[in-house]
Amino acid sequence: MPAPQQGRGSARVYDETFVRHWDAWVEPGIRSRIFIFPMANGRPQGSGIPVARNLVGDAPSKPYGGVEETSWSPDGRTLYFTLREAGRIEPTSTNLDIFAVPADGSAPPTNLTAANRATDTLPAASPDGRWLAYAAMRRPGYEADRQVLHLRDLRTGEIRALTEQWDRSVGSIVWTPDGRSLLVTAQDVLDHPAYRVDARTGKVTRLTQAGTANNLIPLRGGGAVYTLSSIEKPDDLYRLGSRGRSERLTSVNADKLAELDPVSVERFSFAGAGGDKVWGQIVKPRSARGPLAVALLIHGGPQGSFGNSWSYRWNPRLFSAPGYAAVSVDFHGSTGYGQAFTDAIQRDWGGAPLEDLRLGLAAAGKADRQVDTANACALGGSYGGYMVNWIAGNWPDGFKCLVSHAGVFDTRAMSYETEELWFTEWEFGGAAFDPAAIEVTERWNPVRFVQNWRTPMLVLHGEKDFRIPYSQSLGMFNALQRRDVPSRLVMYPDENHWILKPQNSIQWYREVHGWLDKWLRPGAGPIIGQGS
């Protein structure tokens, strides 16, 4: 924690690391806190009871934590919550624990998962109050480890890993009203379906098919209400009947979607690095005729997926809208294909993933003859930005232009500069000064190949990005300019690792579309947003 300031001056003073996280500097004594308020006549009373009193950490956890990290016992007497441990281990730890605390504050919180030094989260109390379901990772320091559904017997303390044999990572948990099963979500080959898990046997049954299901609310008598999105449309409400049939309940954006040209979404698979099966998608306007220039979208994470979901950031439909084929490849390291496939990217950032992208782009051209792989631009953010920078030096003849958003330019500097040291230490195999980690970071360091850079590149970043500091993009832009490579820098002073503000998002897409037009469709007009 920062030391108290004495006298005048604006400096922040710290005696230990983790001085900032995601997009904010740490302030003395300021932590995420949960408060319990007694209710009377439908109104909260008093100033609230802090549930994490005397605990050092954030509850909910930063930067993503929310109500999904809390759960009430059925009688309302106990609150279960997730807390991210703080202190000197914070920069290198992914340890989240689940605590139980009396709602009246009569006793301090009890750590229910202290034995596990990795992540424990998503607590969910059973309707009868006997069981606590939660998701747990196994390996400390690994932020993308598999989240296995666990059950804790609140009477005996016995813990059972319910989905240990199911090679998927649980993303949300809710009990059915009868307490016999749980509804969960998990990624699976480009989709993010809902599943039912039998609370006694652990048997998993898929409930939804295409698209991304979330926000499940179980109904008495069976079934559930949930949200569903896809590449083609944002969330709407659906009802899942007790016999497994889904019914759409809303069409919130139907009028707006009607103004957009419809797209087609095609999946393809191919033999990637090591002969492993790799999946990809092609999104293009249905009305398109003739060959289509390609926007090759490279996801971040690096453990992630360009799956079948809607997003206002990196939306494949928006990339295809001007008349492009938006192609994505779920390379080694992607999620939804089993944990071994996800783990494969560790210490291999520029290896198998690059091979998958090479093979995947060629496979897309074979799967759809409209996909003009000779007229392509590669675009990526975060790890995707890293890969664009790696491509610039190691596949410089593959694309007519590149777009790198918040990408890693110098892996060794990144290992010192990021606040989330657990990230680089897991990915590269140790602390930045460890000989083994130095060997890995240098092997896959884009800065080593700047002499090969010659492809026009658009560089974008947010100044409040502390996951991958914006200095990485400044270094990239300097390298591009010194080598006289056509380049453009777009820096957002009020954005973090993501572009979140609506007008900034519109400007971001204009910049990116303008860059694509300039290099993939010469003569199509000036760069959109020029001078903005």
N, C-alpha and C positions, 0 to 999 in steps of 0.2 A: 504493500500500500504506500501511497505518497506520504512523505513526512509533512507535518503541519507547517504552514508558511508563517514566517516571522517578518514583521515590518512590511515595507512597501516593495513593490516589484511584481511582475506578471509571470515569473518563471514557475513552472511545475517542477517539483523536486521529488525524486524517487530513490528508494533504497533497494528495490528489487524489481525484476522485470515483469512483463505483462502490463506495461504502462498504458497501453491502449488496446482496444479490441473492436474489430469490424469497421466501425466508423466513428468511434468516440474515445476520447482520452479518459482514463480512469481518474475519478475525483475522490479525495479522501472520504472514506466512510459511506460512499454512495453505492448501494447494491440494489438489485431487484429484490423486492420483498412482497410476500403475500400477507394480507391482513384479513382477519375474520371479523365480521360485524354481526352482532345479535340483531334480530329483526323484531319489530313491533308494528302491527297494523300495516304491514307491507313496506316499512321504511327501516333503513339501517340506523342503528343506535350507537352513539358514542364515537370515539376516534379510532376504533379498530384494535384488534389484538394481533401483533406481529407473530406469525407462526414459526419463523426461522430465527427467533431470538437466540443469541449466543452462538449461532452457526456462522462460519466464515464461508460465504459463497453467494451465488445468485439463484433465487427461486422466484419465478421461472428462470430457466437458464438463458444466457445471452449467446447469440443474438436472436435465436429463432423461437425460444420457448413461449408457450401460451397456456391456454386453459387445458390443453391435452396433457399437460404435466401435472394435473391435479385430479383428485377423485374423492368424493364423499362416501363414507360408510352409509348404508341404507338408513340407519337411525339418526344420521346427522351429527353424531357425537365425535367422529374422528375424521380428520382430513389426511389424505395421503398426497404427498407432493414430491416432485423431483427437485434436487438442488445440485448445482454444479460446484464442486469443491474449488475453493480459492486458496491463495497463499503461494508459497514459493514453487509448488509443483504445477501451478495453473498453466503456464505456457507450454508444458510438455505433456499434459494429462488430458485424457478424454473421460475421466472418471465422473460420472453423474450417479447419484444415489437416490433411493426412494426412502422417504421418512414418513412416519406416522406421528400425529400430534393431536391431543384432545382439543376439540373446538373451543372449549372455554379457557384454554391456556393454563390449565391446572398442573401440567407437567411438561417438561421439555420434550422436544422431538426425539424419536427413536429411529436410528438408522436401521432399516430392514435389509439392506443389501451391502453392508460394509465388507463382506467377504470378497466381493467382486470388484476388482480395481479398474474394470472397463465400464462402459456405459450401461446404466439401468434407467429406464424411463417408461413413459406412457402407462402410469398406474391406472387400474380399473377394478374397483371393488365389485364383487358379485352381488346379485340381488338379495341373497340370503345373508350376506355379510361374512361368510366363512372364508372366501377365497379372495386373494388379490392377484389379478393378472397383470403382467407387465412384460416389456420387451427388454432383453439383455444382450449385450455383445460379450464376446469372450476375450478378445485381445486388447489389452491396454494400449493406448496411444494410436489406435487405428479408428479413424472417424467413419469409415465405410465398412466396418465389419458387419457380418450378418446379425440382424436383430431376431432372436429366437423368442417365441412366446413362452413365458414361464407362468406357473401357478404356485402361489405360496399359500399354504394352509395357515390361516391366521390364528388357529387354535394351537397347533403344534409347532409351527415354524418350518415344517417340511416344505421343500421346494422341488418342483418337478418341471423339467424342460419339456413342454408339451409338443413343440414342433421341431425338435432336434433333427428328425429324419426328413424334414421338408426343406429342400434347398432353396428357400426363398426368404427374403428379409421383410419382416412385418413392419408396416408403416403406420397403422392405427389399430386400436383395439376397443371393442364395446361388447358388453354381454347382451345376450337375448333375455327377455323378461323372465323366462322360465329357468334361467341359470344352467341350462343343459349344454349350451354351446356359446361360442363367441364369434362375432363377426370381425374380420380383419381385412386389411388391404395389403397388397404386395405387388411389386412389379413382376411382369412375366412377358418376355419377348415382345417388347414395344407397347404392351398394354399395362394397365394398372387396375386389375379387377378386384372385386370383393369376393371374399371366401367365408365359408362357415367352418369353424373348427370345433369338433366334438370335445367337450370339456373332460370327458372321461378317457377317451381313446386317443385323442389327438388327430383323428381322421380329418383330412382337409377336403372340402368340396367347393369347387368354383361356382360362383353365383352369377357373375356378369361376364360378358365377353369383350367385345371391342371397346376401346376408350379408357378413360381414367375415372374410376369411381372414388368418391370421397364422402366425408361427412355423413356416415351411416347412422341412422336412428332406427333401432329395432322397434317393431310393432307387436303388440300383444296378439297372440293367435298365429304368429309367424310373419315372415316378410320384413321389409324395411323401407324407409324412405332414404334416398341418397342423392347426391349430385353426380352428374356424368358430363364429361367434356371429351372432345376429340380434337384432332388437328383442324377439322372443319368448323367446329363451333365451340363457344364457351359453355360454362356450366348451365344446366337446367336440372330441375327436380324430376326424379323418377320414383316410382313405387315398385318394389319387388314383391310379388305375391307369394303366398305360402307355398305355392307349387312351382316357384322359380321363374314365373313369367314377369317380365318388366313392362311397366306402363309409363309413358311420358306424361308428366303432370303440368309442365310449364313450357312456354316458348318465349322466354323473356326477350331475346334479341332477334326474333324472327324478322322484324321489319328492317333492322340494320343489316342482317345477313343477306336479305333479299337484294340489297343494293350492291353486293359483291359478286363478282364472277365466280361461279362454282369451280371447285377444284377436284381433281382425282387424286387418290392416294393409293399407291401401289407398293407392296412389299416385295423384297427379293432377298435371296440368301445365296451364299457362295462359300467356297473353301478359302478361309483366310490363313493367317500366319499359323504354321504348324499343322495345317490341314483342318483346323477347327471350323465348325460352322459359324458363320457370322451373318448377321441380318442388317438390312438397310431399308430405306424408304425413298420413294420418289413422289414429290408433290408437284403438280403442274396444273395450269388452267385447262379445264375440260375443252374449251373452244380452241386451244392452241393448234396451229397447223405448222408443218415444216419443222426443221431442226430447232431445238431450244438450247440457248446458252445455259450453263450450269452454275448454280450457287451451291458449292459443296459446304454444308454446314457441319462444323466439328464441335461436339458438345464439351462442356467443362466438367469439373468435378475433381480429378479426372473420372471418378467413379460416378457415372451418370448415364443418361440416355436421351436421345431425341425421339421420345416415344410418342404414342398416340394421345396427345393431350393438348389443351389450349394454353397459351401463355401470351402475355403482352410484352414479354421480352423474347427475342429470338424465335419469333413465330414463323414456322415454315410456310404457312399460307401467305403471309405478307411478303416473304422473299420471292414466292412464285408469282405474285400478283402482277408485276410489270411484264410478265411473259417469259419467265425463267423456269427451268426445272430445278427445284430445290431438292438436293440429294443429301441424305444423311446416312452414316454408317456407324453402327454400334460396335466399335472396335474392342479389342481386348482391354479390359478394364471397365467395360460398361456393366450396368446393373440390369437384373432381370433374367440372367442366364445361369444362375448358380454362383456360389461364392468363389469357386476356383477361377472362373472366368473373370470375375471382378478383381480378384487378387493379382491376376497375371500382369498388371501394369506396374506393380511395385518394382522399382529399380530398372524399369525397362521403358521409360517414357517415350523415347524416340525409336524404339525397336519394333515390336509386333504391332503397335497401333499404327505406325506409318505404313507398314506392309499391308495391314488391313485396309487402310484408306486408298492405297494404290490399287489393290485388287478390287476393292469395292467400287471405286469410280469406274473401272473398266467393266465390272459386272453390271453396273447400272446402265451403261451404254449398250450392253448386250441384251439386258432385260427389256429395254425400251429404246427403240431405234430413233425416237425423237431426241433423246438425250445426247447432245453434242459435246462429248468429253474433250474435244480439242479446243473448245471455246468456253473456258471455265475460270471461276474465281473461287478461292478457298477462304472461308470465313470462320472465325472461332473466337470464343470468349473464355477467359480464365485458362484452364488447361487447353481449351481449344485455341486460345490466343498463343499459348506456348507452342502448340503444334504448328500454327501458321508460321511462327518465327523459325521453327525447326525446318519446316518445308522450304522457307526462303533460302536456307543454306544447303539443304540436302535433297531438294526436288525442285530446283530453281527453274526448270524448263517445263514444269507441269501445268502452270496457270498463267493467265494473262494479267491477273491482279490478285491481291491479298487484302484481307481485312483482319486486323488483330485488335481485339478489345480486352483490356486488362490482362494482357498476356505476360508470361514470364520470359524475360529476355536473357537474364544472367542467373542460372540456377544457383550458383555459389553465393552471389550477393543476396538472392532471394532467401536462402537458408538462414541468413543473419537478419534480414530486414523484416520478414513477416512476424506478426505478433503470435501467430498460431504455430509455434515451433513443432508441436506434435505432427503437424501436416508434413513438413519437409523431412523431419527425422524419420517418420515412418516410410515415406515414399523413397527416400534416398539411402535409408539404412543406417541412420545414426546422426549424431550432432554434426554440425557443419565442419568441425575441426577434426573429426574422426577420419583416419586414413581411408577406411572402407567407404565412407560417405563421400569423401573428396573424390575418390575414383569414379563413383557413380555420377555425381553432379557434373564433373568435368566431361565424362563420356557423353552425356546428353545435354550439354550446355550450348544453346543456340549462339552465344556470343563467339564461340570458337569458329563459326563458319560465316561470319559477316563478310568476309572477302568474296563469298559467292553470291551475295545478295544483288539481284538486279531486277526483281519483279516489283512493279508499282504496288505500294502498300498504304492503306488507310489505317491510322493508329488512333484508338479512342480509349479514354480512361476517365475515372472519377477521382478527384483529389482526396476524397474522404475514404478511399479504399485502403484499409490497413491489412487486408488479407494478402493482396499483391500490391505493394505500394506503387503509386503512380510514377515514381522514379524509374521503374522498369520501362515504362513507355517513353519517358523522356530520353533514356539511353537508346532505345530503338530508333526514335525519330532523329536523334543526332547522328546515329550510324547511317541511316538512310540518306540524310541530307549530305553528309560528308562524302558518301559514295555516289552522289548525284542521281540517286534512284528517285523517280517521281513518287512523292509522298505527301501526306497531309495529316496533321495532328488535330484532334478534336478532344479538348479537355474540359470536363465538367467540374466546376469548383464546389457544387452542392450535391454531388452524387457519390455513392460508395462503390462497392464491387458490382452493383447492379444499377441500371438506369431506371429510376422509379417514378420520377415526376412526369406527369402526362405531357407537358409541352417539351420537356427534354427528350422523352421517348419519340415524339413526332419528329423532332429535329434529328435525332439519332438515325431513324429510318430514312429520312431525307438524305442525310450524308451518305449512308451506306448505299442506298439505291442510286444516288448520283455517281458514286464511285463505280458501281457495277455498270451503269450506262456508259460511262466514259470509256471503259476498257473492253467491255464485251459487246457494246453496240456503238461503235464509233459513228459520229454524226447524228446521234439521237438527240443531241442538245447539250447545254451546259450542265455542269454538276448541280444537282438539285440542292438548294440551300447555300449556294455560293454567296459568300459575303454576309451570311446571316450571323 
